[in-house]
Amino acid sequence: MLNSVNTRPEILWRQVWGLATLLAAIIFSWMAYGFYQPIILAELNFAELVGWLGIWQSLLVAVIEPIIGELSDRIQQRLGSRLPMISVGVVLAGLIFVAVSLLIQQNLPLGVRWIIPMLMTVWVIAMMIFRSSAIALLTQFAPKSELPQANAVLVFVLGGIGAFGPILNTLLNSMGASITFLVGAIALIVAAYILQLFTPKHSQHFSHAHQQQIAKTPVEMFVLIFIMGLATGVEINLLLSIFPQQLQTQLPNLTVDFITSAMLLVSAIVSVPLGDWTAQLGANKSVLLGLGTMTALMGLALLNDSDKLAIAFILGFGISFSLVVISIIPLVLSKIHPSRAGLGTGLYFGGSAGATAIVSLLVKQLGSTSIGAAAFLLAEVVFIVATVCIILSQKFHLLSSEQA
């Protein structure tokens, strides 16, 4: 891995690893939130909100995240940096974590208990304030051609931490909700400080010529980015929420959580070599290859009754997941001007949040153990949609480049 890093000095690896530190804190915070949300709601007699709150929050994010991404771009234009936006979001999310940690220790009257679900929703929005802005920084840390290699570091962190989910859940349970939320708040603030420490204090403004180039980016491109986020998000959510249970029927000695962790661990292990490879192959082809392989494996997994092949499916799913996640952000960022990176990532994550809501609703209505065939058919549809979007985005990108 270090050799790979050293062969690409044009990538600002110090800054990339600073961003990876923030991502690690974000993942930990989301895991803490996801673990304790149903527990806290049940304790407050809001059991009926469990599941539905996450769906409504995802739909809210689908609308808000692109708006926040656009705001991030405006702040970039005015101040020459996205760091102020990131700082505000981190501080707000940290304060809400602290507030929730203090409130859940109190015996709140029934009439005011609603404030905690509301604070949870505001916390989700606060996390959105800096997620798009942080990921958009990749355009300043690496050339477009090297974005997959830089993003591979983020996938390494994502898969690595996600792989230890069951162990972390045990740790979170032993810590208790109040301590966990305090640790999450501290982790976010420390990680944001490290990112700012590593990121050069220079301004990035764009000339009038660049502004004219931005204006020529077709609106259709932004619509396609949202749809690509929706399509890839559906595919990834189907993979992680349904197919581990399908594989568990051939591997009864393994838990569903262990199978999911194994997939994520594989994705982390292969992320760095795949980052090099996808930088050469190109983000468009890499995303299509990853989604196509993932979809085909889903269909084959439904027909499988061999425990040995089930292990192979875990490996295949982990590799294809890594390939998609490594390539999709570079694909989005390569289609638009760097000054619109916030909007681009916001639209992608907004589409992905919409996908989470769709799959969560599907699982809630049909159950995760009986919808394997329906999940595969849906995966086929979204793969076709993603393919069409990528082809059209190439067309619009070429047209805007010629006009520029």
PyMOL commands that set and color helices and strands:
alter all, ss='L'
color gray80, all
select helices_A, chain A and resi 2-6+13-43+47-49+52-79+83-103+110-112+115-136+138-141+144-163+165-175+177-198+208-215+219-241+243-248+256-281+283-303+307-334+338-366+372-403
alter helices_A, ss='H'
color red, helices_A
deselect
rebuild
show_as cartoon
